[in-house]
Amino acid sequence: MSVQTARHLGISIDRPIEEVYGFLAEPRNFPKWAEGLGHGFEHIEGMTFMAQTPMGKMRVLFSEPNPYGVLDHAVIPESGAAMHNPMRAVANGGGSEVVFTLYRRPEMSDDDFARDADWITSDLRRLKALLEG
């Protein structure tokens, strides 16, 4: 497999890292801000959930809570390859940075890639508003 084009999308949040990471490490909080990931989350087992995504119903596997700020999740369709989504929360003084890496899948057009980046940026802004609100 060749290297995929990637975009790193981030936002500063004026809340302590413990609060930001704690909120994000709970998968049940994702529907509160991540419209791009989906809604209707149903817990399956462990860190695996079923969600109604913009591309249909899919399993979402979240990383286990950890001390490193890793918030990766994989969106897994019924058929086809899982879509890995690296995400990190890191301290920035008394606040935090949240960074999401968007990979361009081979079938994505330039418009699709730009649309996904805009959607993720909107989701990150919604997260900021929710946590700073």
C-alpha positions in Angstrom: 0.0 0.0 0.0 1.3 3.4 -0.9 1.4 6.4 1.5 -2.0 8.1 1.7 -2.3 11.9 1.5 -3.1 13.2 5.0 -4.3 16.4 6.6 -3.9 17.2 10.3 -6.9 19.2 11.5 -6.7 20.7 15.0 -8.2 23.1 17.5 -7.2 24.7 20.7 -9.6 24.2 23.6 -9.3 26.4 26.7 -9.9 23.6 29.2 -7.4 21.4 31.0 -6.1 18.3 29.3 -7.5 16.0 31.9 -11.0 17.4 31.3 -10.7 17.3 27.5 -9.2 13.8 27.3 -11.6 12.5 29.9 -14.6 13.7 27.8 -13.1 12.4 24.5 -12.0 9.0 26.0 -15.7 8.1 26.6 -17.2 6.9 23.2 -20.7 7.8 24.3 -19.8 11.4 24.2 -18.9 11.4 20.4 -22.5 11.9 19.2 -22.7 15.1 21.2 -20.2 16.8 18.9 -19.0 14.5 16.1 -21.7 14.6 13.5 -19.2 13.3 10.9 -18.9 10.1 12.8 -22.5 9.4 13.2 -25.3 9.0 15.7 -27.4 6.2 17.3 -24.4 4.7 19.1 -25.1 1.2 20.5 -22.6 -0.5 22.8 -21.5 -3.9 21.5 -18.7 -4.9 23.8 -15.5 -3.4 25.2 -14.7 -0.3 23.2 -16.8 -1.4 20.2 -20.0 0.4 19.2 -22.4 0.3 16.3 -23.2 3.7 14.8 -25.3 5.1 12.1 -22.6 6.9 10.0 -23.0 9.1 7.0 -22.1 6.0 5.0 -24.6 3.6 6.7 -24.5 1.5 9.8 -20.9 0.5 10.8 -19.0 -0.7 13.8 -16.7 1.8 15.5 -13.8 0.6 17.5 -12.3 3.1 19.9 -8.9 3.0 21.6 -8.7 2.1 25.2 -8.3 5.0 27.6 -4.6 5.6 28.1 -2.1 8.1 29.6 -0.8 9.3 26.2 -3.7 11.3 24.8 -4.4 8.7 22.1 -8.1 8.8 20.9 -7.8 6.7 17.7 -10.9 5.1 16.4 -11.6 2.8 13.4 -14.8 2.8 11.4 -15.5 -0.7 10.1 -17.9 -1.3 7.3 -19.6 -4.7 6.7 -17.3 -5.3 3.8 -14.2 -3.5 2.8 -11.2 -2.1 4.8 -11.5 -0.4 8.1 -11.0 3.4 8.1 -8.4 4.3 10.7 -8.8 7.7 12.3 -5.8 8.9 14.4 -6.7 11.5 17.0 -4.8 13.0 19.9 -5.3 15.4 22.8 -2.2 17.1 24.1 -1.6 19.7 26.8 -1.0 23.3 25.7 -0.3 25.3 28.9 -3.5 25.2 30.9 -5.5 24.2 27.9 -5.4 21.5 25.2 -5.0 20.8 21.6 -7.1 18.2 19.8 -5.6 17.0 16.5 -7.4 14.7 14.0 -5.5 13.1 11.1 -7.7 12.7 8.0 -6.4 10.2 5.4 -7.5 10.4 1.8 -8.8 7.0 0.8 -8.0 5.9 -2.8 -11.6 6.3 -4.0 -12.0 9.9 -2.7 -12.1 12.8 -5.2 -10.6 16.1 -4.3 -14.1 17.4 -3.5 -14.8 14.4 -1.2 -11.5 15.0 0.7 -12.2 18.7 1.0 -15.8 18.0 2.2 -14.5 15.5 4.8 -12.0 18.1 6.1 -14.7 20.7 6.3 -16.9 18.3 8.2 -14.2 17.4 10.7 -13.3 21.1 11.2 -17.0 21.8 12.0 -17.0 18.9 14.4 -13.9 20.2 16.2 -15.5 23.6 16.5 -18.6 22.0 18.0 -16.4 20.2 20.5 -14.6 23.4 21.4 -18.0 25.2 22.0 -19.3 22.3 24.0 -16.3 22.0 26.3 -15.7 25.8 26.7 -19.4 26.6 27.0 
